[in-house]
Amino acid sequence: MQGKNLISSCFLGAIFSIFFMFPFAFAETNQTGLAVPFPNLTFSQTLSKGEQAYLGLSNKKDFSFQEIKGDLILVEVLSAYCANCLIQAPLFSELYSLIERDPVLKGNVKMVGIAAGNNLTEIESFKKTYRIPYPILSDVKFEAHAALGSPRTPFSIWVRRDAQGSGIVVNTHLGLIKSVETVFTETKSIFQSDLALIKLVEGAVYGGDALIPPFTGEELLIKAKKGMEAAGGKVLKIEKITLKDGDWLYAGKVARGTRRVNLFSKLASRRAVCDVCHDTFFLYTFDSTGKVVDIFPLQLTKYDNLDWTDKDLKKLKSRTVGKSILKPFPFNPKADSISGATTTAVLIFDTLDKAKGVFEKLKKEGYVK
């Protein structure tokens, strides 16, 4: 799903003309929000002195997006494992050089990357391999990514500062950008346009299509039952329960010999991080103590959108089944990666890391003691 190349056009002068200057075309519907506030994201990361100086930040580990100095900030949402992000990396490095050599843009236009799901080690490797000159911020728990609407990558966002210093999204682009000359020209045009012509609206920065699992409700129920019986035993009863906030999952009573245990199975739906990958769907089953009993794949793909192999699933389960969702579920790239499917594996671990919240809701509503 790639957006078309950026194209040049003239300033029209109407109140929304700044948006018509940059007529992108996209594959997804309801994809981006223009003239919406850019969320004041927060980060915890030690930057080099050069990076601090470039972004205009003081020497501190915790900082917010609003503290970054610049009239226009080009934000690149990326992943170190996204194929098109790797292709785009040299072009954006060249774009950075063009901006820094331009007497009008230098100091006023800044570039910053947000690496969805990547830790500092992965970012440093990415920067070193592709000689990235601008700062890339770690979003290892997908918090910034979620605040932006969980966009596919690469996703470029042009953010202008208003008179109060708040960020306003004035342009976006999904997918690979192929021409550095064109994106440089467009960036310069965006910087020189009149921000006063924008009427601010509420909305999400990115709003892709809804995630729809590739199975019917009846099929999901059958698969949830299989997940509950994966560790042995027979499901005596299984039903779909809806929590007070509208979230739902399957609750089952399983006979294991003379014992009766309560198990829960939750559907996980995660939008693909990269723009050419399939979305991720799976069921994870846990018991009343929070221990993971099984991971049941619904749609797990890898490079070239191939399905995971039995070997891949076996490795995943060896790294997840038996662990507790009540404790942190960090992803270790060296031990937990699946060949050709690292990003999908990251999404699975991130889902399990957040599953404590599901368990706490079950406990609060009396489903577990």
C-alpha positions as CSV (number, residue, x, y, z in Angstrom):
1,M,0.0,0.0,0.0
2,Q,2.1,2.9,-1.2
3,G,1.1,6.5,-1.5
4,K,1.9,8.1,-4.9
5,N,4.9,10.4,-5.3
6,L,4.6,13.9,-3.9
7,I,3.7,16.4,-6.6
8,S,4.0,20.2,-7.0
9,S,1.0,22.5,-7.3
10,C,0.2,26.2,-6.6
11,F,-1.2,28.0,-3.6
12,L,-4.9,28.6,-4.2
13,G,-5.7,31.2,-1.5
14,A,-8.8,29.7,0.0
15,I,-9.0,28.8,3.7
16,F,-8.1,25.2,3.1
17,S,-5.8,25.9,0.2
18,I,-2.7,24.8,2.0
19,F,-4.0,21.2,1.9
20,F,-4.9,21.4,-1.8
21,M,-1.3,22.3,-2.5
22,F,-0.3,18.8,-1.7
23,P,-2.8,16.4,-3.3
24,F,-1.6,13.0,-2.1
25,A,-3.4,9.8,-3.2
26,F,-3.8,6.8,-0.9
27,A,-4.8,3.2,-1.1
28,E,-6.6,3.1,2.3
29,T,-9.8,5.0,3.0
30,N,-10.2,7.5,5.8
31,Q,-6.5,7.4,6.1
32,T,-5.2,10.8,7.3
33,G,-6.3,13.9,9.2
34,L,-5.2,17.3,8.0
35,A,-5.5,20.5,10.2
36,V,-5.7,18.3,13.3
37,P,-3.6,18.9,16.4
38,F,-0.4,16.8,16.6
39,P,-0.4,15.0,19.9
40,N,2.2,16.2,22.4
41,L,4.1,12.9,22.5
42,T,6.6,12.2,25.3
43,F,9.8,10.3,25.1
44,S,12.4,9.0,27.5
45,Q,15.8,8.7,25.7
46,T,19.3,10.0,26.2
47,L,20.2,12.0,23.1
48,S,23.7,12.9,22.0
49,K,24.8,16.5,22.5
50,G,24.6,17.0,18.7
51,E,21.0,15.7,18.7
52,Q,20.0,17.8,21.6
53,A,21.4,20.9,19.9
54,Y,19.7,20.1,16.6
55,L,16.3,19.7,18.3
56,G,16.8,22.6,20.7
57,L,16.4,20.4,23.8
58,S,18.0,20.8,27.1
59,N,20.2,18.1,28.6
60,K,17.5,15.8,30.0
61,K,16.3,12.3,29.3
62,D,12.6,12.9,29.4
63,F,11.1,15.4,26.9
64,S,8.0,16.1,24.9
65,F,7.5,16.7,21.2
66,Q,6.3,20.3,22.0
67,E,9.8,21.1,23.3
68,I,11.4,20.4,20.0
69,K,12.4,23.7,18.3
70,G,11.4,24.4,14.8
71,D,8.7,26.1,12.7
72,L,8.2,23.0,10.6
73,I,9.0,19.5,11.8
74,L,9.0,16.5,9.4
75,V,8.2,13.4,11.4
76,E,9.0,10.1,9.8
77,V,7.2,7.1,11.5
78,L,9.3,4.1,10.6
79,S,10.4,0.6,11.6
80,A,13.9,-0.8,11.5
81,Y,12.4,-3.9,9.9
82,C,10.2,-2.2,7.3
83,A,11.4,-2.9,3.7
84,N,10.3,0.5,2.4
85,C,11.8,2.3,5.4
86,L,15.1,0.8,4.5
87,I,14.7,1.9,0.9
88,Q,13.7,5.4,1.9
89,A,16.5,5.9,4.5
90,P,19.2,7.2,2.0
91,L,16.7,9.5,0.4
92,F,15.7,11.1,3.8
93,S,19.4,11.4,4.7
94,E,19.8,13.4,1.5
95,L,16.7,15.4,2.3
96,Y,18.3,16.3,5.6
97,S,21.4,17.6,3.9
98,L,19.4,19.7,1.4
99,I,17.5,21.3,4.3
100,E,20.7,22.0,6.3
101,R,22.3,23.6,3.2
102,D,19.3,25.8,2.5
103,P,19.6,29.3,4.1
104,V,15.8,29.6,4.5
105,L,15.1,26.2,5.9
106,K,18.2,25.6,8.1
107,G,17.3,26.0,11.8
108,N,13.6,26.4,11.0
109,V,12.8,23.0,9.5
110,K,13.8,19.9,11.5
111,M,13.6,16.2,10.8
112,V,12.9,13.5,13.4
113,G,12.2,9.8,13.2
114,I,9.9,7.8,15.5
115,A,10.8,4.1,15.4
116,A,7.6,2.1,16.2
117,G,8.4,-1.0,18.3
118,N,12.2,-0.5,18.1
119,N,14.5,-0.3,21.1
120,L,17.7,1.9,21.3
121,T,20.0,-0.9,20.1
122,E,17.9,-1.5,17.0
123,I,17.8,2.2,16.3
124,E,21.6,2.6,16.7
125,S,22.1,-0.3,14.3
126,F,19.7,1.2,11.8
127,K,21.3,4.7,12.0
128,K,24.8,3.3,11.6
129,T,23.9,1.0,8.7
130,Y,22.1,3.7,6.7
131,R,24.1,6.7,8.0
132,I,21.0,8.5,9.3
133,P,22.1,12.1,10.4
134,Y,18.9,13.2,12.2
135,P,17.5,11.9,15.6
136,I,15.4,8.8,15.7
137,L,13.3,8.4,18.9
138,S,12.5,5.0,20.3
139,D,8.8,4.0,20.7
140,V,9.4,0.5,21.9
141,K,5.9,0.1,23.5
142,F,4.1,1.6,20.5
143,E,2.7,4.4,22.6
144,A,3.5,7.2,20.2
145,H,2.5,5.0,17.3
146,A,-0.9,4.4,18.9
147,A,-1.4,8.1,19.7
148,L,-0.9,8.8,16.0
149,G,-3.5,6.2,15.0
150,S,-1.2,3.2,14.5
151,P,-0.1,4.2,11.0
152,R,1.6,1.8,8.6
153,T,5.2,2.7,7.8
154,P,6.9,4.7,6.3
155,F,4.5,7.4,7.2
156,S,5.6,11.1,6.9
157,I,3.9,13.9,8.8
158,W,4.6,17.6,8.3
159,V,3.9,19.5,11.5
160,R,3.7,23.3,11.6
161,R,4.0,25.3,14.8
162,D,1.2,27.8,15.6
163,A,1.6,31.1,17.5
164,Q,1.3,29.2,20.8
165,G,3.9,26.6,19.8
166,S,1.4,23.8,19.4
167,G,1.8,21.4,16.5
168,I,-0.7,21.3,13.6
169,V,-0.6,18.5,10.9
170,V,-0.5,20.3,7.5
171,N,0.5,17.3,5.3
172,T,1.0,13.5,5.4
173,H,2.3,10.8,3.1
174,L,1.9,7.1,3.4
175,G,4.4,4.8,1.9
176,L,7.7,5.1,0.1
177,I,8.8,8.6,-1.2
178,K,10.9,8.1,-4.3
179,S,12.1,11.6,-5.3
180,V,14.2,13.7,-2.9
181,E,14.0,16.7,-5.2
182,T,10.2,16.7,-5.1
183,V,9.8,16.2,-1.4
184,F,12.4,19.0,-0.8
185,T,10.4,21.4,-3.0
186,E,7.2,20.5,-1.3
187,T,8.7,20.8,2.2
188,K,9.9,24.3,1.3
189,S,6.5,25.2,0.0
190,I,4.8,24.0,3.1
191,F,7.3,26.0,5.3
192,Q,6.6,29.2,3.3
193,S,2.8,28.8,3.2
194,D,0.4,30.9,5.4
195,L,-0.5,29.0,8.5
196,A,-3.3,31.5,9.3
197,L,-5.4,30.1,6.5
198,I,-5.8,26.8,8.3
199,K,-9.0,26.2,10.3
200,L,-8.1,23.7,13.1
201,V,-10.3,20.6,13.4
202,E,-10.4,17.7,15.8
203,G,-9.5,14.2,14.5
204,A,-6.8,11.5,14.3
205,V,-3.6,11.9,12.5
206,Y,-4.1,8.5,10.8
207,G,-7.3,6.6,10.5
208,G,-6.9,3.4,8.5
209,D,-9.6,0.9,7.7
210,A,-11.0,-1.1,10.6
211,L,-9.3,-4.4,11.4
212,I,-11.5,-7.3,10.5
213,P,-10.4,-10.8,11.5
214,P,-10.3,-13.3,8.6
215,F,-12.9,-15.6,10.4
216,T,-16.5,-15.5,11.4
217,G,-17.6,-15.4,15.0
218,E,-18.5,-19.1,14.9
219,E,-15.1,-20.0,13.5
220,L,-13.4,-17.9,16.2
221,L,-15.3,-19.7,18.9
222,I,-14.1,-23.1,17.5
223,K,-10.5,-21.9,17.4
224,A,-10.7,-20.4,20.9
225,K,-11.9,-23.8,22.1
226,K,-8.9,-25.5,20.5
227,G,-6.6,-23.0,22.2
228,M,-8.1,-23.9,25.5
229,E,-7.6,-27.6,24.9
230,A,-4.1,-27.2,23.7
231,A,-2.5,-27.9,27.1
232,G,-4.7,-30.9,27.6
233,G,-8.3,-31.4,28.9
234,K,-11.7,-30.9,27.4
235,V,-13.8,-27.8,27.2
236,L,-17.1,-28.3,29.1
237,K,-18.4,-24.9,28.5
238,I,-17.3,-21.9,26.5
239,E,-19.1,-18.5,25.9
240,K,-18.4,-15.1,24.7
241,I,-18.4,-12.5,27.5
242,T,-18.6,-8.7,27.0
243,L,-17.0,-6.4,29.6
244,K,-18.5,-3.1,30.8
245,D,-16.2,-1.1,28.5
246,G,-17.3,-3.1,25.4
247,D,-14.2,-5.2,25.2
248,W,-14.9,-9.0,24.8
249,L,-13.3,-12.4,25.0
250,Y,-14.1,-16.1,25.5
251,A,-14.5,-17.7,28.9
252,G,-14.4,-21.4,29.2
253,K,-14.5,-24.1,31.8
254,V,-12.0,-27.0,31.1
255,A,-11.9,-30.4,32.6
256,R,-8.4,-31.7,33.3
257,G,-8.8,-35.1,34.9
258,T,-10.7,-34.4,38.1
259,R,-9.8,-30.7,38.1
260,R,-11.9,-27.9,36.6
261,V,-10.0,-24.8,35.4
262,N,-11.3,-21.5,34.1
263,L,-9.6,-20.3,30.9
264,F,-9.9,-17.1,28.9
265,S,-9.2,-16.6,25.2
266,K,-8.7,-13.1,23.7
267,L,-8.7,-12.1,20.1
268,A,-5.7,-9.8,19.2
269,S,-6.0,-7.6,16.1
270,R,-3.0,-5.5,15.2
271,R,-2.5,-3.4,12.1
272,A,0.7,-4.2,10.2
273,V,3.5,-1.8,11.0
274,C,4.9,-1.8,7.5
275,D,2.9,-0.6,4.5
276,V,3.2,-3.8,2.4
277,C,2.5,-6.3,5.2
278,H,-0.6,-8.1,6.2
279,D,-2.4,-7.3,9.5
280,T,-1.8,-9.6,12.5
281,F,-4.6,-11.7,14.1
282,F,-4.2,-14.3,16.8
283,L,-5.9,-15.7,19.9
284,Y,-4.0,-15.9,23.2
285,T,-5.4,-18.1,26.0
286,F,-4.6,-17.6,29.7
287,D,-5.8,-19.1,33.0
288,S,-7.1,-17.5,36.1
289,T,-3.6,-16.8,37.4
290,G,-2.6,-14.9,34.3
291,K,-0.4,-17.7,32.9
292,V,-0.4,-18.0,29.1
293,V,-1.7,-21.4,28.0
294,D,-1.6,-21.1,24.2
295,I,-1.1,-18.8,21.2
296,F,-3.4,-19.7,18.4
297,P,-2.5,-18.1,15.0
298,L,-5.2,-16.7,12.8
299,Q,-3.1,-14.6,10.4
300,L,0.6,-14.5,11.1
301,T,2.8,-13.6,8.1
302,K,6.4,-13.0,7.4
303,Y,8.6,-11.5,4.6
304,D,6.7,-11.6,1.2
305,N,3.6,-12.2,3.3
306,L,4.2,-15.9,3.6
307,D,2.5,-17.8,6.4
308,W,4.5,-18.8,9.5
309,T,5.8,-22.3,9.5
310,D,5.3,-24.9,12.2
311,K,8.9,-24.2,13.3
312,D,8.1,-20.5,13.6
313,L,5.0,-21.2,15.8
314,K,7.0,-23.7,17.9
315,K,9.6,-21.1,18.7
316,L,7.0,-18.4,19.5
317,K,5.2,-20.7,21.9
318,S,8.5,-21.7,23.6
319,R,9.0,-18.0,24.3
320,T,5.5,-17.2,25.5
321,V,3.5,-20.1,26.8
322,G,3.9,-20.6,30.5
323,K,4.8,-16.9,31.2
324,S,2.5,-14.6,33.1
325,I,0.7,-11.6,31.5
326,L,0.8,-10.0,35.0
327,K,4.5,-9.4,34.6
328,P,6.3,-7.3,31.9
329,F,6.5,-9.1,28.6
330,P,9.6,-7.5,27.0
331,F,10.7,-8.5,23.5
332,N,14.3,-9.6,23.1
333,P,15.3,-9.3,19.4
334,K,18.1,-11.8,19.8
335,A,16.0,-14.5,21.5
336,D,12.4,-13.8,20.4
337,S,12.8,-12.8,16.7
338,I,11.2,-15.0,14.0
339,S,13.2,-15.1,10.8
340,G,11.5,-12.8,8.3
341,A,8.7,-11.9,10.8
342,T,10.4,-9.8,13.5
343,T,7.9,-7.0,13.4
344,T,5.0,-9.5,13.7
345,A,6.7,-11.1,16.7
346,V,7.2,-7.6,18.3
347,L,3.4,-7.0,17.9
348,I,2.6,-10.3,19.6
349,F,4.9,-9.6,22.6
350,D,3.5,-6.0,22.8
351,T,0.0,-7.4,22.9
352,L,0.9,-9.8,25.7
353,D,2.7,-7.0,27.5
354,K,-0.6,-5.0,27.6
355,A,-2.7,-8.1,28.4
356,K,-2.4,-7.3,32.1
357,G,-5.1,-4.6,31.6
358,V,-7.5,-7.2,30.2
359,F,-6.9,-9.5,33.3
360,E,-7.5,-6.6,35.7
361,K,-10.8,-5.8,34.0
362,L,-11.8,-9.5,34.4
363,K,-10.8,-9.4,38.1
364,K,-12.7,-6.1,38.7
365,E,-15.9,-7.6,37.1
366,G,-15.7,-10.8,39.1
367,Y,-14.6,-13.3,36.4
368,V,-11.4,-14.1,38.3
369,K,-10.7,-14.0,42.0
